[in-house]
Amino acid sequence: MGKQPPLPFHVNADQPRPSSQTVAASCHQRLPAFWAVRKSFTAHKRRFPLNLKTGQLIPNFMDQDEDQKLEPGRNVGNHDDLNMDSQVTRTSEATVFFPFHQNNHSGQFECPPSQYCKQDLFPKWHLPVKIASILSLLTFLYTLLRDVIHPFVTAHENVFYKIPILIINKVLPGVSITLLALVYLPGILAAGFQLYHGTKYKRFPQWLDRWMLSRKQFGLLSFFLAAMHACYSLCYPMRRSYRYKLLNWAYQQVKQKRENAWIEHDVWRMEIYVSVGILGLALLAILAITSIPSVSHSLTWREFHHIQSKMGYLALLLCTVHASVFAWNKWVDIKQFVWYTPPTFMIVVFLPIVVLICKSILLFPCLRKKIEKIRCGWDANTETNETPVSSRL
């Protein structure tokens, strides 16, 4: 028979039996190099699992302590083996995983043509943009009928030059204040829903849930249209038609031999509604800035709720006052009802006034306290069920 291979430990009856840790440490010294590579690959796979959605490697620091617990020999054994394993691990990571990271980052913004057509473009903006487009179209047609078509039909007066600036500048504020009212209307409907059912654990209807999730987009569109309205209003003195009208007014004043054309109430109207409009636009700008994720994440929930709720209703109130003061005495002027149709400002302020009235009703102490109890977890149905049981006891 051939020569037997040497045993890892010399067996002697007089000597005590070696411990399992000593045997594991001795066997670990005799492992080939490729076993160390395989172990380092397995450890790297546990520490950096693959994300199936992005294809990136995610560091898993929880498994590092488990590796040390499962391999105690590496903590108390030979330091040369530890250095060898760390070198092999670095080598395997550099040769295997580094090109993977390079390929992943270079192609993470690339999309196959088959999946490119399946991706939705701005899915959260579909509903707000559709509603804003429909409101803009309806408001434009209504204003065009009153301010352009009616003078052309009745007096054969060509005022189509009003379409690019004047008509558009009446559409923008009307749609803006309507979208701002649509931001806070679902909150009032949700409060009424909770008051009716007496609990916050009953799920909202699907249409109301979708509406509430789109409030940020409605608010941003409202701010955008309000900013456009401000820009259009600043362009009024630049128009050539305005200059011709200014010359005509001056000629009529001279012809009537009027030295002073000052109208007190008209001056106050202009001063008030311009000032209130600037304040409303400033509050809308603050609301838009705080809706940016980097800004909203730096605020506490109480601060964010205070800005979006309290200042939001204040902005809605200022915008409503801005539109109402702009009308001034036109509310009771019969000449404003062209073809038995009310002016545009009467229609656009209707919904904001309804929202503000409903909010004022919900601020009554009897309703406000009940809403706070419901939102803190109070359930009217549970309390009614527990009352008969307690009476029986």
Salt bridges, closest charged atoms under 4 A:
ASP67 OD1 - ARG46 NH2 2.41
ASP67 OD2 - ARG47 NE 3.30
GLU71 OE1 - ARG74 NH1 3.48
ASP85 OD2 - HIS28 NE2 3.76
ASP85 OD2 - ARG74 NH2 3.15
GLU93 OE2 - HIS44 NE2 3.67
ASP147 OD2 - LYS170 NZ 2.70
ASP209 OD2 - ARG203 NH2 3.70
ASP266 OD1 - ARG269 NE 3.03
GLU372 OE2 - ARG368 NH1 3.55
